[in-house]
Amino acid sequence: MIKQETFKILKKIAAFYDQFAFDQEKVDLWHEVLKRYSFDEVQKNLFSYVAKSCNPPCLYDLVHKQEGSRTIPNAEETKILLIRNYVPASEEVVQHNLAKMRAILGIKRGQANEQI
């Protein structure tokens, strides 16, 4: 992206958000970040962001893909993530943690029912 395109992006942001102001310093600083991205990619992210937010975007919002990048998963997506990422503890870890719990509670193996 060239500096003129960075200016165009900032001008569009100012058109969408009345509270957004920019000067030459902001153009220069934003350009330092945006110069490695394509104008079309940044503009696409801007339009996607504008449709979802009443606050002006920051640089992060313009350089990262908007689909799902800042959304909270719904119940179904959460189930899928949990199932996909589930790694059961080894038997050794389970037995070690059970022994720690018994020690904390003062329970000797086989005596839990006798105390009731």
SEKE-947747 format. One record per residue: x, y, z of N, C-alpha, C in turn; residue in one letter; residue number from 1; chain. Coordinates in nm, 4 decimals, m for minus. Example, Ala and Ser with C-alpha at 12.3 -4.5 7.8 and 13.67 -1.06 7.14 Angstrom:
[[1.3190; m0.5690; 0.7800]; [1.2300; m0.4500; 0.7800]; [1.3200; m0.3300; 0.7800]; 'a'; 1; 'A'];
[[1.2850; m0.2250; 0.7080]; [1.3670; m0.1060; 0.7140]; [1.2900; 0.0030; 0.7870]; 's'; 2; 'A'];
END
This chain:
[[0.0856; m0.1176; 0.0000]; [0.0000; 0.0000; 0.0000]; [0.0897; 0.1231; 0.0000]; 'm'; 1; 'A'];
[[0.0552; 0.2181; m0.0805]; [0.1308; 0.3435; m0.0835]; [0.0645; 0.4434; 0.0122]; 'i'; 2; 'A'];
[[0.1371; 0.5506; 0.0412]; [0.0887; 0.6474; 0.1403]; [m0.0431; 0.7116; 0.0973]; 'k'; 3; 'A'];
[[m0.0600; 0.7335; m0.0327]; [m0.1847; 0.7921; m0.0819]; [m0.3032; 0.6997; m0.0501]; 'q'; 4; 'A'];
[[m0.2828; 0.5694; m0.0585]; [m0.3892; 0.4740; m0.0264]; [m0.4186; 0.4728; 0.1241]; 'e'; 5; 'A'];
[[m0.3123; 0.4901; 0.2043]; [m0.3335; 0.5017; 0.3488]; [m0.4205; 0.6234; 0.3785]; 't'; 6; 'A'];
[[m0.3912; 0.7354; 0.3113]; [m0.4729; 0.8555; 0.3263]; [m0.6186; 0.8277; 0.2891]; 'f'; 7; 'A'];
[[m0.6400; 0.7538; 0.1793]; [m0.7770; 0.7205; 0.1370]; [m0.8498; 0.6377; 0.2434]; 'k'; 8; 'A'];
[[m0.7779; 0.5432; 0.3046]; [m0.8386; 0.4618; 0.4109]; [m0.8787; 0.5498; 0.5283]; 'i'; 9; 'A'];
[[m0.7884; 0.6376; 0.5715]; [m0.8191; 0.7265; 0.6847]; [m0.9339; 0.8215; 0.6496]; 'l'; 10; 'A'];
[[m0.9391; 0.8671; 0.5259]; [m1.0481; 0.9546; 0.4814]; [m1.1826; 0.8800; 0.4874]; 'k'; 11; 'A'];
[[m1.1819; 0.7531; 0.4487]; [m1.3049; 0.6727; 0.4570]; [m1.3474; 0.6520; 0.6012]; 'k'; 12; 'A'];
[[m1.2504; 0.6252; 0.6895]; [m1.2831; 0.6085; 0.8312]; [m1.3468; 0.7363; 0.8848]; 'i'; 13; 'A'];
[[m1.2890; 0.8524; 0.8490]; [m1.3436; 0.9807; 0.8940]; [m1.4838; 1.0042; 0.8381]; 'a'; 14; 'A'];
[[m1.5114; 0.9538; 0.7185]; [m1.6449; 0.9686; 0.6605]; [m1.7462; 0.8808; 0.7343]; 'a'; 15; 'A'];
[[m1.7033; 0.7625; 0.7761]; [m1.7932; 0.6725; 0.8486]; [m1.8135; 0.7151; 0.9940]; 'f'; 16; 'A'];
[[m1.7092; 0.7716; 1.0543]; [m1.7124; 0.8039; 1.1976]; [m1.6773; 0.9512; 1.2178]; 'y'; 17; 'A'];
[[m1.7769; 1.0301; 1.2578]; [m1.7564; 1.1738; 1.2754]; [m1.6485; 1.2054; 1.3796]; 'd'; 18; 'A'];
[[m1.6343; 1.1216; 1.4809]; [m1.5398; 1.1485; 1.5887]; [m1.3949; 1.1154; 1.5507]; 'q'; 19; 'A'];
[[m1.3735; 1.0572; 1.4341]; [m1.2385; 1.0184; 1.3907]; [m1.1732; 1.1341; 1.3169]; 'f'; 20; 'A'];
[[m1.0607; 1.1796; 1.3691]; [m0.9860; 1.2880; 1.3052]; [m0.8444; 1.2388; 1.2765]; 'a'; 21; 'A'];
[[m0.7845; 1.2930; 1.1725]; [m0.6467; 1.2548; 1.1432]; [m0.5712; 1.3734; 1.0852]; 'f'; 22; 'A'];
[[m0.4398; 1.3666; 1.0995]; [m0.3511; 1.4688; 1.0460]; [m0.2353; 1.3988; 0.9750]; 'd'; 23; 'A'];
[[m0.1381; 1.4759; 0.9317]; [m0.0257; 1.4179; 0.8573]; [0.0520; 1.3169; 0.9418]; 'q'; 24; 'A'];
[[0.0661; 1.3449; 1.0703]; [0.1385; 1.2511; 1.1579]; [0.0676; 1.1161; 1.1642]; 'e'; 25; 'A'];
[[m0.0645; 1.1183; 1.1752]; [m0.1397; 0.9931; 1.1785]; [m0.1280; 0.9195; 1.0452]; 'k'; 26; 'A'];
[[m0.1322; 0.9919; 0.9354]; [m0.1150; 0.9287; 0.8039]; [0.0213; 0.8597; 0.7979]; 'v'; 27; 'A'];
[[0.1252; 0.9295; 0.8425]; [0.2602; 0.8726; 0.8389]; [0.2720; 0.7483; 0.9268]; 'd'; 28; 'A'];
[[0.2196; 0.7553; 1.0476]; [0.2306; 0.6423; 1.1405]; [0.1476; 0.5226; 1.0943]; 'l'; 29; 'A'];
[[0.0261; 0.5481; 1.0497]; [m0.0574; 0.4378; 1.0011]; [0.0052; 0.3752; 0.8763]; 'w'; 30; 'A'];
[[0.0659; 0.4594; 0.7937]; [0.1282; 0.4062; 0.6731]; [0.2436; 0.3114; 0.7072]; 'h'; 31; 'A'];
[[0.3181; 0.3398; 0.8131]; [0.4277; 0.2520; 0.8540]; [0.3772; 0.1111; 0.8821]; 'e'; 32; 'A'];
[[0.2570; 0.1004; 0.9351]; [0.1988; m0.0312; 0.9639]; [0.1312; m0.0889; 0.8399]; 'v'; 33; 'A'];
[[0.0556; m0.0078; 0.7693]; [m0.0266; m0.0572; 0.6586]; [0.0499; m0.0804; 0.5284]; 'l'; 34; 'A'];
[[0.1709; m0.0305; 0.5160]; [0.2411; m0.0387; 0.3876]; [0.2678; m0.1819; 0.3422]; 'k'; 35; 'A'];
[[0.2697; m0.2764; 0.4336]; [0.2949; m0.4162; 0.3908]; [0.1670; m0.4914; 0.3552]; 'r'; 36; 'A'];
[[0.0530; m0.4242; 0.3628]; [m0.0757; m0.4865; 0.3278]; [m0.1284; m0.4252; 0.1988]; 'y'; 37; 'A'];
[[m0.2134; m0.4986; 0.1313]; [m0.2711; m0.4452; 0.0083]; [m0.3885; m0.3534; 0.0421]; 's'; 38; 'A'];
[[m0.4075; m0.2544; m0.0444]; [m0.5180; m0.1612; m0.0268]; [m0.6522; m0.2344; m0.0259]; 'f'; 39; 'A'];
[[m0.6692; m0.3272; m0.1191]; [m0.7959; m0.4004; m0.1291]; [m0.8261; m0.4803; m0.0027]; 'd'; 40; 'A'];
[[m0.7235; m0.5441; 0.0533]; [m0.7416; m0.6225; 0.1761]; [m0.7829; m0.5338; 0.2930]; 'e'; 41; 'A'];
[[m0.7140; m0.4207; 0.3093]; [m0.7446; m0.3286; 0.4195]; [m0.8829; m0.2681; 0.4008]; 'v'; 42; 'A'];
[[m0.9163; m0.2294; 0.2792]; [m1.0481; m0.1716; 0.2524]; [m1.1592; m0.2737; 0.2792]; 'q'; 43; 'A'];
[[m1.1371; m0.3969; 0.2391]; [m1.2349; m0.5039; 0.2647]; [m1.2561; m0.5210; 0.4152]; 'k'; 44; 'A'];
[[m1.1469; m0.5230; 0.4917]; [m1.1580; m0.5350; 0.6374]; [m1.2267; m0.4132; 0.6983]; 'n'; 45; 'A'];
[[m1.2016; m0.2950; 0.6428]; [m1.2683; m0.1738; 0.6911]; [m1.4191; m0.1832; 0.6702]; 'l'; 46; 'A'];
[[m1.4607; m0.2210; 0.5510]; [m1.6040; m0.2297; 0.5235]; [m1.6711; m0.3365; 0.6098]; 'f'; 47; 'A'];
[[m1.6028; m0.4452; 0.6319]; [m1.6564; m0.5499; 0.7194]; [m1.6693; m0.4979; 0.8622]; 's'; 48; 'A'];
[[m1.5685; m0.4245; 0.9066]; [m1.5693; m0.3699; 1.0426]; [m1.6800; m0.2660; 1.0596]; 'y'; 49; 'A'];
[[m1.6939; m0.1772; 0.9640]; [m1.7927; m0.0690; 0.9705]; [m1.9340; m0.1250; 0.9847]; 'v'; 50; 'A'];
[[m1.9602; m0.2363; 0.9205]; [m2.0940; m0.2960; 0.9265]; [m2.1264; m0.3519; 1.0650]; 'a'; 51; 'A'];
[[m2.0235; m0.3684; 1.1501]; [m2.0447; m0.4329; 1.2797]; [m2.0170; m0.3443; 1.4002]; 'k'; 52; 'A'];
[[m1.9600; m0.2268; 1.3812]; [m1.9183; m0.1476; 1.4971]; [m1.9514; 0.0003; 1.4810]; 's'; 53; 'A'];
[[m1.9894; 0.0605; 1.5923]; [m2.0180; 0.2039; 1.5907]; [m1.8961; 0.2861; 1.6330]; 'c'; 54; 'A'];
[[m1.7852; 0.2213; 1.6657]; [m1.6611; 0.2894; 1.7034]; [m1.5599; 0.2793; 1.5904]; 'n'; 55; 'A'];
[[m1.4750; 0.3805; 1.5743]; [m1.3745; 0.3753; 1.4685]; [m1.2786; 0.2573; 1.4884]; 'p'; 56; 'A'];
[[m1.2277; 0.2021; 1.3808]; [m1.1364; 0.0882; 1.3926]; [m0.9963; 0.1313; 1.4350]; 'p'; 57; 'A'];
[[m0.9246; 0.0397; 1.4948]; [m0.7820; 0.0601; 1.5178]; [m0.7080; m0.0163; 1.4081]; 'c'; 58; 'A'];
[[m0.5788; m0.0035; 1.4056]; [m0.5011; m0.0706; 1.3020]; [m0.5233; m0.2209; 1.3029]; 'l'; 59; 'A'];
[[m0.5312; m0.2799; 1.4203]; [m0.5528; m0.4248; 1.4317]; [m0.6776; m0.4675; 1.3560]; 'y'; 60; 'A'];
[[m0.7833; m0.3894; 1.3679]; [m0.9090; m0.4237; 1.3023]; [m0.8966; m0.4243; 1.1501]; 'd'; 61; 'A'];
[[m0.8038; m0.3484; 1.0979]; [m0.7901; m0.3369; 0.9529]; [m0.6938; m0.4384; 0.8916]; 'l'; 62; 'A'];
[[m0.6040; m0.4915; 0.9709]; [m0.5034; m0.5813; 0.9141]; [m0.5313; m0.7285; 0.9420]; 'v'; 63; 'A'];
[[m0.6283; m0.7575; 1.0242]; [m0.6646; m0.8962; 1.0512]; [m0.8007; m0.9261; 0.9915]; 'h'; 64; 'A'];
[[m0.8165; m1.0478; 0.9468]; [m0.9442; m1.0871; 0.8881]; [m1.0540; m1.0752; 0.9924]; 'k'; 65; 'A'];
[[m1.1670; m1.0216; 0.9511]; [m1.2759; m0.9959; 1.0442]; [m1.3625; m1.1171; 1.0725]; 'q'; 66; 'A'];
[[m1.3648; m1.2159; 0.9788]; [m1.4533; m1.3288; 1.0006]; [m1.4072; m1.4087; 1.1205]; 'e'; 67; 'A'];
[[m1.4770; m1.3974; 1.2311]; [m1.4497; m1.4801; 1.3467]; [m1.3297; m1.4377; 1.4289]; 'g'; 68; 'A'];
[[m1.2582; m1.3341; 1.3909]; [m1.1380; m1.3004; 1.4628]; [m1.1639; m1.2441; 1.6013]; 's'; 69; 'A'];
[[m1.2760; m1.1829; 1.6198]; [m1.3059; m1.1248; 1.7502]; [m1.4454; m1.1650; 1.7981]; 'r'; 70; 'A'];
[[m1.4891; m1.2822; 1.7598]; [m1.6210; m1.3243; 1.7996]; [m1.6130; m1.4329; 1.9048]; 't'; 71; 'A'];
[[m1.7156; m1.4397; 1.9844]; [m1.7261; m1.5438; 2.0860]; [m1.8015; m1.6598; 2.0232]; 'i'; 72; 'A'];
[[m1.7490; m1.7820; 2.0355]; [m1.8182; m1.8944; 1.9726]; [m1.9529; m1.9219; 2.0385]; 'p'; 73; 'A'];
[[m2.0490; m1.9684; 1.9584]; [m2.1783; m2.0050; 2.0151]; [m2.1665; m2.1437; 2.0777]; 'n'; 74; 'A'];
[[m2.2766; m2.1969; 2.1288]; [m2.2729; m2.3248; 2.2007]; [m2.2235; m2.4385; 2.1127]; 'a'; 75; 'A'];
[[m2.2716; m2.4455; 1.9900]; [m2.2300; m2.5540; 1.9002]; [m2.0813; m2.5446; 1.8664]; 'e'; 76; 'A'];
[[m2.0350; m2.4228; 1.8378]; [m1.8930; m2.4055; 1.8073]; [m1.8063; m2.4400; 1.9276]; 'e'; 77; 'A'];
[[m1.8539; m2.4062; 2.0473]; [m1.7799; m2.4382; 2.1691]; [m1.7686; m2.5889; 2.1869]; 't'; 78; 'A'];
[[m1.8794; m2.6622; 2.1642]; [m1.8758; m2.8082; 2.1750]; [m1.7735; m2.8671; 2.0789]; 'k'; 79; 'A'];
[[m1.7731; m2.8166; 1.9570]; [m1.6790; m2.8672; 1.8563]; [m1.5353; m2.8405; 1.8998]; 'i'; 80; 'A'];
[[m1.5091; m2.7194; 1.9492]; [m1.3741; m2.6861; 1.9946]; [m1.3308; m2.7733; 2.1112]; 'l'; 81; 'A'];
[[m1.4227; m2.7971; 2.2041]; [m1.3890; m2.8805; 2.3197]; [m1.3609; m3.0239; 2.2788]; 'l'; 82; 'A'];
[[m1.4426; m3.0776; 2.1909]; [m1.4228; m3.2153; 2.1462]; [m1.2929; m3.2269; 2.0668]; 'i'; 83; 'A'];
[[m1.2687; m3.1319; 1.9802]; [m1.1501; m3.1367; 1.8951]; [m1.0221; m3.1234; 1.9775]; 'r'; 84; 'A'];
[[m1.0244; m3.0420; 2.0821]; [m0.9042; m3.0146; 2.1605]; [m0.8927; m3.0987; 2.2867]; 'n'; 85; 'A'];
[[m0.9855; m3.1920; 2.3094]; [m0.9852; m3.2717; 2.4313]; [m0.8725; m3.3739; 2.4296]; 'y'; 86; 'A'];
[[m0.7899; m3.3683; 2.5332]; [m0.6841; m3.4666; 2.5516]; [m0.6997; m3.5188; 2.6941]; 'v'; 87; 'A'];
[[m0.7408; m3.6447; 2.7115]; [m0.7615; m3.6957; 2.8471]; [m0.6297; m3.7063; 2.9227]; 'p'; 88; 'A'];
[[m0.6387; m3.6895; 3.0535]; [m0.5203; m3.7025; 3.1382]; [m0.4789; m3.8481; 3.1437]; 'a'; 89; 'A'];
[[m0.3503; m3.8701; 3.1609]; [m0.3019; m4.0074; 3.1712]; [m0.3463; m4.0661; 3.3055]; 's'; 90; 'A'];
[[m0.3491; m4.1970; 3.3128]; [m0.3888; m4.2652; 3.4373]; [m0.2972; m4.2242; 3.5522]; 'e'; 91; 'A'];
[[m0.1698; m4.2054; 3.5231]; [m0.0743; m4.1648; 3.6262]; [m0.1110; m4.0285; 3.6848]; 'e'; 92; 'A'];
[[m0.1476; m3.9350; 3.5994]; [m0.1862; m3.8010; 3.6447]; [m0.3152; m3.8078; 3.7256]; 'v'; 93; 'A'];
[[m0.4108; m3.8853; 3.6803]; [m0.5375; m3.9005; 3.7517]; [m0.5128; m3.9558; 3.8916]; 'v'; 94; 'A'];
[[m0.4362; m4.0642; 3.9018]; [m0.4109; m4.1262; 4.0320]; [m0.3323; m4.0334; 4.1241]; 'q'; 95; 'A'];
[[m0.2378; m3.9590; 4.0696]; [m0.1610; m3.8638; 4.1497]; [m0.2528; m3.7561; 4.2091]; 'h'; 96; 'A'];
[[m0.3420; m3.7012; 4.1265]; [m0.4329; m3.5964; 4.1751]; [m0.5366; m3.6510; 4.2728]; 'n'; 97; 'A'];
[[m0.5833; m3.7735; 4.2517]; [m0.6751; m3.8354; 4.3479]; [m0.6053; m3.8558; 4.4819]; 'l'; 98; 'A'];
[[m0.4803; m3.8979; 4.4807]; [m0.4045; m3.9158; 4.6050]; [m0.3879; m3.7827; 4.6773]; 'a'; 99; 'A'];
[[m0.3616; m3.6746; 4.6025]; [m0.3498; m3.5416; 4.6643]; [m0.4814; m3.4996; 4.7286]; 'k'; 100; 'A'];
[[m0.5941; m3.5253; 4.6595]; [m0.7251; m3.4894; 4.7168]; [m0.7523; m3.5692; 4.8430]; 'm'; 101; 'A'];
[[m0.7209; m3.7006; 4.8414]; [m0.7413; m3.7830; 4.9616]; [m0.6579; m3.7313; 5.0767]; 'r'; 102; 'A'];
[[m0.5351; m3.6899; 5.0487]; [m0.4478; m3.6377; 5.1541]; [m0.5038; m3.5076; 5.2117]; 'a'; 103; 'A'];
[[m0.5504; m3.4207; 5.1260]; [m0.6081; m3.2933; 5.1721]; [m0.7314; m3.3177; 5.2577]; 'i'; 104; 'A'];
[[m0.8164; m3.4120; 5.2162]; [m0.9407; m3.4413; 5.2883]; [m0.9197; m3.5348; 5.4060]; 'l'; 105; 'A'];
[[m0.8007; m3.5894; 5.4199]; [m0.7729; m3.6815; 5.5309]; [m0.8396; m3.8163; 5.5136]; 'g'; 106; 'A'];
[[m0.8555; m3.8615; 5.3930]; [m0.9216; m3.9889; 5.3643]; [m0.8154; m4.0920; 5.3320]; 'i'; 107; 'A'];
[[m0.8244; m4.2048; 5.4015]; [m0.7362; m4.3160; 5.3678]; [m0.8149; m4.4063; 5.2760]; 'k'; 108; 'A'];
[[m0.7487; m4.4689; 5.1819]; [m0.8169; m4.5528; 5.0834]; [m0.9004; m4.6590; 5.1491]; 'r'; 109; 'A'];
[[m1.0252; m4.6699; 5.1054]; [m1.1154; m4.7720; 5.1579]; [m1.1903; m4.7299; 5.2830]; 'g'; 110; 'A'];
[[m1.1658; m4.6115; 5.3362]; [m1.2322; m4.5673; 5.4588]; [m1.3343; m4.4584; 5.4351]; 'q'; 111; 'A'];
[[m1.3587; m4.4186; 5.3142]; [m1.4527; m4.3089; 5.2866]; [m1.5923; m4.3437; 5.3342]; 'a'; 112; 'A'];
[[m1.6381; m4.4669; 5.3161]; [m1.7726; m4.5064; 5.3552]; [m1.7865; m4.5223; 5.5057]; 'n'; 113; 'A'];
[[m1.6793; m4.5508; 5.5746]; [m1.6854; m4.5710; 5.7192]; [m1.7100; m4.4412; 5.7932]; 'e'; 114; 'A'];
[[m1.6688; m4.3280; 5.7402]; [m1.6846; m4.1997; 5.8075]; [m1.8256; m4.1447; 5.7940]; 'q'; 115; 'A'];
[[m1.9043; m4.1956; 5.7030]; [m2.0384; m4.1420; 5.6802]; [m2.1341; m4.1860; 5.7838]; 'i'; 116; 'A'];
END
